[in-house]
């Protein structure tokens, strides 16, 4: 249905505005705006009035917006209008209390912003004729809304003249969702949109949000996106985000994480919590993580992942393509293919780029091998970082005492190591 905005106003402009009865006498002044998201998240259902002698928390001072008319003198009630209690609706939201000064996420700017004002539109309804609707159109997150509220009390024309000197910064209301039961707000983002955001951007947003909004946003993510994002945040925040989640939910997220990152996370948790999460995991993923938990966090093995692509020396390029298609980890991290000899030892590596430019029937042993640099499972984090720096590595295979491949350290793990200083 096409809607036409007859006139535009704001919450800041309407708060305190008089509402007159049918005789023209001031019945009260606007205190709040009632929205019922379960019915219509963009429609202002009613206005709460501050009447003479009414208590601050009076509940019988609401008038339905459809019972209001606009005249040259301002807002006044139609003949059948009456003051009624607030609806008994658990989703009820009061705009000034629950929206102004709250944090929301600006997806386009990939940052957290604060709501300074709310733009409203008066609409004329067709049925019943000449009745009004009041709809939310945008939220103001810039200086214009802040200035308008700061100088409220001056004549309306003066307020608008000063506020208009500042450029508006708005987010359309259709991108804002009200979170129940805390009545906090966040930008409404469907899963496709969340998946399109880089995990580092989501991590930055989570770190900037206040705890209630942070938790609500994290819990809204699907398990794959939550896992990628969790890998990007600091350990202290990781623990905070999963603290209130049940073990089964956390297990689903951990299973989507890189095994090395999952082991790092569980190692930071209390033993009881860690064991409860492991119990809920699928046996195969649990075994991988448990094996990594055996290693020191500051060793190469403690930094490695068990998600890599390794093939027998007798394999061909076609086998690599099949392995890459079947790979269930983060395919973007695979830069090299590791070659395993008949004795199970690591014998070489070939960059993926070389393989993709070669005929599918070509044996891997016939391709030029890159210089093989390895480290032992007990190598320190400092040693790992030195090898990456010295040889300009993209990945570093980790071997055991028998020269068998047990894992791989990727460049992003080294960056995290240098960033945390651990």
C-alpha positions in Angstrom: 0.0 0.0 0.0 1.4 3.4 -1.0 1.5 5.9 1.8 1.6 9.7 1.5 3.2 11.8 4.2 1.0 14.8 4.7 3.4 16.5 7.0 6.6 15.6 8.8 7.5 16.2 12.4 9.7 14.7 15.1 9.4 13.3 18.6 11.4 16.2 20.0 9.0 18.7 18.4 5.9 17.0 19.6 6.9 16.2 23.2 5.2 18.9 25.3 2.9 20.0 22.6 -0.7 20.7 23.8 -3.7 18.5 22.8 -7.1 20.2 23.1 -10.5 18.8 23.7 -13.5 19.4 21.5 -14.2 22.7 23.2 -10.6 24.0 22.5 -9.4 23.7 26.1 -6.0 22.2 26.7 -6.6 18.7 27.9 -2.9 17.8 28.3 0.5 17.8 26.8 2.2 15.0 24.9 4.5 12.9 27.1 5.0 9.7 25.1 4.3 7.8 21.9 3.0 4.3 22.1 4.1 1.7 19.5 2.8 -1.9 19.4 5.4 -3.8 17.3 3.4 -7.0 17.4 0.6 -5.2 15.4 2.6 -2.6 13.3 6.1 -1.7 14.2 6.0 1.6 12.3 2.7 3.0 13.5 2.3 5.2 16.5 -0.8 3.7 18.1 -1.5 6.3 20.7 -0.2 9.4 22.6 0.3 9.5 26.3 -0.7 12.9 27.7 0.4 14.7 30.8 -2.8 16.1 32.2 -3.3 18.5 35.0 -2.5 16.8 38.3 -1.6 13.4 36.7 1.1 11.4 38.1 4.3 10.7 36.1 3.4 7.0 35.7 -0.3 7.4 35.2 -1.6 4.7 32.9 -5.0 6.1 32.0 -3.8 9.1 30.0 -3.5 7.6 26.5 -5.5 8.8 23.5 -5.6 6.9 20.2 -3.9 8.7 17.3 -7.0 8.0 15.1 -9.0 10.2 17.6 -6.8 13.2 16.9 -7.3 15.9 14.3 -5.0 18.7 13.2 -6.3 22.3 12.9 -4.6 25.7 12.6 -4.7 25.8 16.4 -2.8 22.5 16.7 -3.9 19.0 17.8 -7.4 18.4 19.2 -9.6 15.4 19.9 -12.6 14.3 17.9 -15.9 14.1 19.7 -15.8 10.4 20.6 -12.3 10.5 21.9 -11.5 9.5 25.4 -8.5 8.8 27.6 -7.7 5.1 28.1 -5.1 3.0 29.9 -2.1 1.8 28.0 -2.7 -1.5 26.1 -1.8 -4.7 28.0 0.8 -5.7 25.4 4.2 -7.1 26.4 5.7 -5.8 23.2 4.6 -2.2 23.9 7.3 0.4 23.3 7.4 4.1 24.3 9.5 6.0 21.9 11.1 8.6 24.1 11.8 6.1 26.9 12.9 3.1 24.8 14.3 4.6 21.6 15.9 8.0 22.2 19.5 7.9 23.4 19.7 4.1 22.6 22.4 2.6 20.5 21.7 1.1 17.1 23.9 -0.3 14.3 24.5 1.6 11.1 25.1 -1.2 8.7 26.1 1.0 5.8 28.7 2.8 8.0 29.6 -0.4 9.9 29.5 1.5 13.2 27.4 2.0 16.3 25.4 5.2 16.6 23.0 6.8 19.1 19.4 7.8 18.4 19.0 11.5 18.9 15.5 12.0 17.5 12.7 10.2 15.5 11.0 11.5 12.4 7.3 11.0 12.2 4.8 11.4 9.4 1.1 12.4 9.7 -0.9 10.5 7.1 -4.5 10.8 6.0 -6.4 7.5 6.1 -9.0 6.5 3.5 -11.1 4.4 5.9 -12.4 5.9 8.0 -12.3 9.1 6.0 -10.3 12.0 7.3 -8.7 10.1 10.2 -5.0 10.4 10.9 -2.2 7.9 11.2 1.2 8.8 12.7 4.0 6.7 11.4 7.7 6.5 12.1 9.8 7.3 9.0 13.4 7.6 10.2 15.7 7.8 13.2 18.0 10.8 13.4 21.5 9.8 14.5 23.4 13.1 13.8 23.8 16.5 15.3 20.5 17.9 14.0 18.5 15.7 16.3 20.8 16.4 19.2 20.6 20.2 18.7 16.9 20.1 18.4 16.5 18.4 21.8 19.2 20.5 23.4 17.5 23.8 22.6 13.9 22.5 23.1 11.8 25.2 24.9 12.6 27.9 22.5 9.9 28.8 19.9 9.5 26.0 17.4 10.5 28.2 14.4 13.7 29.1 16.3 14.5 25.5 17.1 14.0 24.4 13.5 16.0 27.4 12.1 19.0 26.5 14.3 18.7 22.7 13.8 18.5 23.1 10.0 22.0 24.5 10.0 23.2 21.0 10.6 22.9 18.2 8.0 20.5 15.4 9.0 21.9 11.9 9.4 19.1 9.4 9.3 18.5 5.7 9.1 15.1 4.6 7.6 12.8 3.0 10.2 12.4 -0.2 8.1 16.0 -0.9 9.1 15.3 -0.7 12.8 14.0 -3.5 14.9 12.9 -3.4 18.5 14.3 -6.1 20.7 12.1 -7.7 23.3 12.0 -7.9 26.3 14.8 -5.3 27.0 13.2 -2.8 24.5 16.7 -2.0 23.3 17.1 -1.3 19.6 19.3 -2.5 16.9 19.4 -2.2 13.1 17.3 -4.9 11.6 19.5 -7.0 9.4 18.5 -10.2 7.8 20.9 -13.2 7.7 21.9 -12.6 4.1 23.0 -9.0 5.1 24.8 -10.2 8.1 26.6 -12.9 6.1 27.7 -10.2 3.7 29.4 -8.2 6.4 33.0 -8.9 7.2 33.4 -10.7 10.6 35.9 -8.1 11.7 33.3 -5.4 11.1 30.7 -7.3 13.2 33.3 -7.8 15.9 34.0 -4.0 16.0 30.3 -3.4 16.3 29.9 -5.9 19.1 32.7 -4.3 21.0 31.2 -0.8 20.7 27.7 -1.8 21.8 26.5 -1.8 25.4 26.1 -5.3 26.9 22.4 -5.7 26.4 22.5 -4.7 22.7 25.7 -6.7 22.2 24.2 -9.9 23.6 20.9 -9.4 21.6 22.8 -8.9 18.3 25.1 -11.9 18.9 22.2 -14.2 19.7 20.5 -13.1 16.5 23.4 -14.3 14.3 23.2 -17.8 12.8 25.8 -20.2 14.0 28.2 -19.8 11.0 28.2 -16.0 11.2 28.4 -16.2 15.0 31.5 -18.5 14.8 33.3 -16.3 12.3 32.6 -13.2 14.4 33.6 -14.9 17.7 37.0 -15.7 16.2 37.6 -11.9 15.7 36.8 -10.6 19.2 39.1 -10.6 22.2 39.0 -13.6 24.6 37.4 -11.6 27.4 34.5 -10.6 25.1 34.3 -14.1 23.8 33.6 -15.4 27.3 31.1 -12.6 27.9 29.1 -13.4 24.8 28.7 -17.1 25.4 28.3 -16.9 29.2 24.5 -16.7 29.1 24.1 -19.2 26.3 23.3 -22.9 27.0 26.0 -25.5 26.2 24.1 -26.9 23.2 23.9 -23.5 21.6 27.5 -22.8 22.2 28.5 -26.2 20.9 26.7 -25.4 17.6 28.8 -22.3 17.2 32.0 -23.9 18.3 31.6 -26.6 15.7 31.5 -23.9 13.0 34.8 -22.4 14.2 38.2 -23.2 13.1 39.3 -26.1 15.4 42.3 -24.1 16.6 40.2 -21.1 17.4 37.7 -23.3 19.1 40.4 -24.9 21.3 41.6 -21.4 22.2 38.1 -20.4 23.3 37.4 -23.5 25.4 40.8 -23.2 27.0 39.8 -19.8 28.4 36.6 -21.1 29.9 36.1 -22.7 33.3 36.7 -26.5 33.0 33.1 -27.4 33.9 31.7 -25.1 31.2 34.3 -26.3 28.6 33.5 -29.9 29.3 29.7 -29.3 29.0 30.2 -27.7 25.6 32.4 -30.6 24.4 29.8 -33.1 25.5 27.3 -31.4 23.2 29.6 -31.4 20.1 29.6 -34.0 17.4 32.2 -36.7 18.1 34.4 -35.9 15.1 34.6 -32.1 15.8 35.0 -32.8 19.5 38.0 -35.1 18.9 39.8 -32.5 16.8 39.3 -29.8 19.5 40.3 -32.1 22.4 43.5 -33.0 20.6 44.4 -29.4 20.2 43.5 -28.6 23.9 46.4 -30.9 24.8 48.9 -28.5 23.5 50.3 -25.4 25.1 48.4 -22.3 23.9 51.8 -20.5 23.3 53.3 -23.3 21.2 53.0 -23.7 17.5 50.6 -26.6 18.0 48.5 -24.3 20.2 48.2 -21.9 17.3 47.6 -24.3 14.5 44.5 -25.5 12.8 43.8 -29.0 11.6 41.8 -27.7 8.6 44.2 -28.0 5.6 44.4 -29.9 2.3 47.0 -32.7 2.1 47.2 -35.3 -0.6 49.4 -38.2 -1.5 52.4 -37.5 -3.8 50.7 -39.8 -6.4 47.7 -37.5 -6.7 46.9 -35.4 -9.8 45.6 -31.9 -10.2 42.1 -33.2 -10.6 42.3 -34.7 -7.1 43.2 -31.3 -5.7 40.1 -29.7 -7.3 38.0 -32.4 -5.8 39.6 -31.9 -2.4 39.0 -28.2 -2.6 35.3 -28.7 -3.5 34.9 -31.1 -0.6 36.8 -28.9 1.9 34.5 -27.8 4.8 36.7 -25.2 6.4 37.5 -21.7 5.4 38.5 -22.2 1.8 40.0 -18.7 1.6 42.8 -19.8 3.9 44.0 -22.5 1.7 47.0 -21.2 -0.2 49.1 -24.3 -0.4 48.6 -28.0 -0.9 50.7 -30.4 1.2 52.2 -33.6 -0.3 52.4 -36.7 1.9 54.9 -39.5 1.0 54.1 -43.2 1.3 55.6 -43.3 4.7 53.2 -40.6 5.9 55.8 -37.9 6.1 55.5 -34.3 4.8 57.5 -34.2 1.6 56.5 -30.9 0.0 54.0 -28.2 -0.8 52.7 -26.6 -3.9 50.9 -23.2 -4.1 47.3 -23.5 -5.1 47.8 -20.8 -7.8 50.3 -23.1 -9.7 47.9 -26.0 -9.5 44.9 -24.1 -10.9 46.9 -23.0 -13.9 47.8 -26.6 -14.8 46.1 -29.4 -16.7 43.9 -31.6 -14.5 45.8 -34.8 -15.6 49.2 -33.4 -14.4 50.7 -35.4 -11.5 51.5 -33.2 -8.5 55.0 -34.5 -8.3 55.7 -33.0 -11.7 54.8 -29.5 -10.6 57.4 -27.1 -9.2 57.5 -27.3 -5.4 57.7 -24.2 -3.2 60.4 -24.0 -0.6 59.3 -26.1 2.4 59.6 -24.4 5.8 58.2 -26.3 8.8 58.2 -26.0 12.6 57.9 -28.5 15.4 54.8 -28.8 17.5 56.7 -27.5 20.5 58.0 -24.4 18.8 57.2 -21.2 20.6 54.9 -18.5 19.4 57.9 -16.2 19.0 59.6 -18.8 16.8 56.5 -19.1 14.6 56.4 -15.3 14.1 60.1 -15.2 13.2 59.6 -17.9 10.5 56.7 -16.0 9.0 58.7 -12.8 8.9 61.9 -14.4 7.7 60.4 -16.4 4.8 57.4 -14.2 4.1 55.1 -17.1 4.6 51.4 -17.4 4.0 51.1 -20.6 6.0 53.4 -22.8 8.1 53.1 -26.6 8.4 53.6 -28.0 11.9 55.2 -31.4 12.2 55.8 -34.0 14.9 59.0 -35.8 15.8 58.4 -38.2 12.9 58.1 -35.4 10.4 54.4 -36.1 10.0 52.0 -33.2 9.3 49.8 -32.5 12.3 48.5 -29.0 11.5 49.0 -25.7 9.9 49.5 -22.1 11.2 48.0 -19.5 9.0 49.1 -15.9 8.7 46.0 -14.6 10.5 46.9 -16.7 13.6 50.3 -14.9 13.6 48.7 -11.5 13.3 46.5 -12.4 16.3 49.6 -13.5 18.2 51.4 -10.2 17.5 48.2 -8.2 18.3 47.7 -9.7 21.7 51.4 -10.0 22.5 50.9 -13.6 23.7 
